[in-house]
């Protein structure tokens, strides 16, 4: 075993302050001496090489023989020879060129195949391709500091070893960003910037260079939450609680200069002052949407899997047969051949020279070696080793990077697997790996397959599949439901654009809309409470059917009935007579129980909900038609008000408890007048949504893969701004609300995950779109999706929180939602114990047979299927989680649409 040198003593109380006495004197002088490289550590020796990278030699069964290093003859680059920053690369050894030897390999073991598979150039080319495809991490932090993840080219796996080799080798060629000299202020690097959900704040994190040490250990992590440097909060990992920390001062200056470059001159060019923090005022800001580069050579649209194809799919190209044999000819370049350059694709130039290189084709059962014609890319830097290659979709192949080519059949198999059953990438790759082992070959690792599939998924032509063949583009009944299909909040990026976002220039500002709390049928709160208590008739004890007049409970009930009847008489005499007919002292003393339909009617009269939940705009029109001609033949006009319809219908179960229609007519008119009054009070804005600025042109440039919002209906307007509604657009609170429904959103968006997604369904379980929720589900998600995309509101909206959604929508846009019926589906009705029957779809279906076929649980069926991918999405970044979910829902829709076409 090689000996370990004991490290130099180091002060454990190091706080990286300005006091030099905290460090051993000789170490501090060594670290701050001129000419000493910034990477050098005063306490540890480092391996430094100017030679190219070599694969480790293995001995025995994967064991590496320890190598002795001559400290005196260690290779080292001078500052004159190399001007790139040093790179810490995990999993590679640097050997002398004279001792190079090709490692042992199998027929299909390497990432690439070329003239010399073990050469330094081939290994580095493979590594560069993997960095470009985001398989291996290679990220510049700043000031010569990099985050690097090594790659084992033989096993095609990320290396996890602890040994680190420090080398200089064309660092700039592996980076997709600007050259090293253009990385801004060397004192601090911004490595994270993302919005805080439901606020205007932005969280920015900095890696700040130490003031007294050159070691990585000395760097501080500084976090700022706010929108301007002098607003919000600052925190330093080195000195928590010290706002005057020198690291915060550096980060403050860096952020101020960065914002100047983005926004131009700021309103306030403030110098750093620790006493300036504490103001609550924030200035809003928005991040810029940018789609990450996929890195695949193939770029043409690809047909969906054959089992999910629709008759409406455009014939992009003749579907080729499955690719299952070794090719007999070279894959040639053509006019569609290209290189995935970061700034835009560069296409094949017939006038420039080409070369033929080897590649690996992964099919359903086994891999094959093949030859592919390529051309060096004239746009990308030569050190990037980018090549122009053929698309190959006409062969049923997906060209990832001219080295690894995968058949459409294999990629489609994973797509169908995870749509039909819970299939993570790791498990599926293990199954395919077993299949390859049977044929004596080796499959790629799941870490390599994952970016290939996502690049392939971006090209799948999954368009025009979010609309039901029976419901059409604008379904009369929409079902909304949220599901905790969420990714980590740490991956939340500023590009997310849910419909809840407003626009300072395109959103209508509602200045007259205010809270309107008194929307109930009965304005008196005490009367509503006592009426609900009166409906709970005491049960008789013993064999007697008549109540005991001496029972205290009976006496209290009779007193309550008398008080309620007097109060109802003052409101509506006809309503008071109906109440006494069913719940007065006479039927109570006779032991006659009123029927359930009468209970349901008075529960709606005494509800804490708005009268518009019982009588919306469409029902009000029907009610007025009946009032104009109140005959029994016109009773069906009020089917949209099932509680009243059953009373007017006067069925046999109501015998002895009901009044004739002429005596009920004053009550009917009172209901119509109260609904008209509340509706008129809500309509305070003269400007309709139709006058909103069309934003269709503006949103076309935003890709749903970064915004996380995709619906079959295009965005036609922005969400309005309600300046007089306090807390509008903020998270719905989960708390008890007295006699009102308290079933809110506590189960969503908890912990370290985002709020999941909001999905729109039709009654046939066809998804019409979804959007990602940054923090937690709320009424605003459904409201905003409807007003931004639906030209007119749907006739029926089914939602598990419809009891709260209806008043929310009617308060903000009463004209738009005037004729919309909000209902709770059958599945969630049991959890709404304090809601009136007017909020349940079952109440309406019992009266109107036309509503019985509505499958109110269609959304639950779709959401239960989405649980198959919940675990996989949980560990994905934002962009991949969005794409993974979209492909799943498109495939879900297609399988059902195909069944409709049969």
Secondary structure as GFF3:
##gff-version 3
##sequence-region A 1 902
A	DSSP	three_ten_helix	20	22	.	.	.	ID=ss1
A	DSSP	alpha_helix	25	32	.	.	.	ID=ss2
A	DSSP	beta_strand	48	49	.	.	.	ID=ss3
A	DSSP	three_ten_helix	71	73	.	.	.	ID=ss4
A	DSSP	beta_strand	87	90	.	.	.	ID=ss5
A	DSSP	three_ten_helix	97	99	.	.	.	ID=ss6
A	DSSP	alpha_helix	120	132	.	.	.	ID=ss7
A	DSSP	beta_strand	138	142	.	.	.	ID=ss8
A	DSSP	beta_strand	145	148	.	.	.	ID=ss9
A	DSSP	beta_strand	151	152	.	.	.	ID=ss10
A	DSSP	beta_strand	157	158	.	.	.	ID=ss11
A	DSSP	beta_strand	164	167	.	.	.	ID=ss12
A	DSSP	three_ten_helix	171	174	.	.	.	ID=ss13
A	DSSP	three_ten_helix	180	182	.	.	.	ID=ss14
A	DSSP	beta_strand	188	195	.	.	.	ID=ss15
A	DSSP	beta_strand	202	208	.	.	.	ID=ss16
A	DSSP	three_ten_helix	216	218	.	.	.	ID=ss17
A	DSSP	beta_strand	220	226	.	.	.	ID=ss18
A	DSSP	beta_strand	233	236	.	.	.	ID=ss19
A	DSSP	alpha_helix	246	263	.	.	.	ID=ss20
A	DSSP	three_ten_helix	274	276	.	.	.	ID=ss21
A	DSSP	three_ten_helix	306	308	.	.	.	ID=ss22
A	DSSP	beta_strand	338	339	.	.	.	ID=ss23
A	DSSP	beta_strand	346	347	.	.	.	ID=ss24
A	DSSP	beta_strand	355	362	.	.	.	ID=ss25
A	DSSP	beta_strand	367	376	.	.	.	ID=ss26
A	DSSP	three_ten_helix	382	384	.	.	.	ID=ss27
A	DSSP	beta_strand	387	388	.	.	.	ID=ss28
A	DSSP	three_ten_helix	393	395	.	.	.	ID=ss29
A	DSSP	beta_strand	397	399	.	.	.	ID=ss30
A	DSSP	beta_strand	404	407	.	.	.	ID=ss31
A	DSSP	alpha_helix	408	420	.	.	.	ID=ss32
A	DSSP	alpha_helix	425	438	.	.	.	ID=ss33
A	DSSP	alpha_helix	446	457	.	.	.	ID=ss34
A	DSSP	beta_strand	477	483	.	.	.	ID=ss35
A	DSSP	three_ten_helix	489	491	.	.	.	ID=ss36
A	DSSP	beta_strand	509	510	.	.	.	ID=ss37
A	DSSP	alpha_helix	525	534	.	.	.	ID=ss38
A	DSSP	alpha_helix	552	571	.	.	.	ID=ss39
A	DSSP	alpha_helix	573	583	.	.	.	ID=ss40
A	DSSP	alpha_helix	585	589	.	.	.	ID=ss41
A	DSSP	alpha_helix	596	605	.	.	.	ID=ss42
A	DSSP	alpha_helix	611	614	.	.	.	ID=ss43
A	DSSP	alpha_helix	617	628	.	.	.	ID=ss44
A	DSSP	three_ten_helix	632	638	.	.	.	ID=ss45
A	DSSP	alpha_helix	642	649	.	.	.	ID=ss46
A	DSSP	three_ten_helix	652	654	.	.	.	ID=ss47
A	DSSP	alpha_helix	661	682	.	.	.	ID=ss48
A	DSSP	three_ten_helix	689	691	.	.	.	ID=ss49
A	DSSP	alpha_helix	696	699	.	.	.	ID=ss50
A	DSSP	alpha_helix	704	707	.	.	.	ID=ss51
A	DSSP	beta_strand	709	711	.	.	.	ID=ss52
A	DSSP	beta_strand	721	722	.	.	.	ID=ss53
A	DSSP	beta_strand	757	761	.	.	.	ID=ss54
A	DSSP	beta_strand	767	772	.	.	.	ID=ss55
A	DSSP	alpha_helix	779	789	.	.	.	ID=ss56
A	DSSP	beta_strand	796	799	.	.	.	ID=ss57
A	DSSP	alpha_helix	802	812	.	.	.	ID=ss58
A	DSSP	beta_strand	821	823	.	.	.	ID=ss59
A	DSSP	three_ten_helix	829	831	.	.	.	ID=ss60
A	DSSP	three_ten_helix	837	839	.	.	.	ID=ss61
A	DSSP	alpha_helix	841	847	.	.	.	ID=ss62
A	DSSP	three_ten_helix	849	851	.	.	.	ID=ss63
A	DSSP	alpha_helix	858	866	.	.	.	ID=ss64
A	DSSP	three_ten_helix	867	869	.	.	.	ID=ss65
A	DSSP	alpha_helix	870	874	.	.	.	ID=ss66
A	DSSP	alpha_helix	878	901	.	.	.	ID=ss67
###
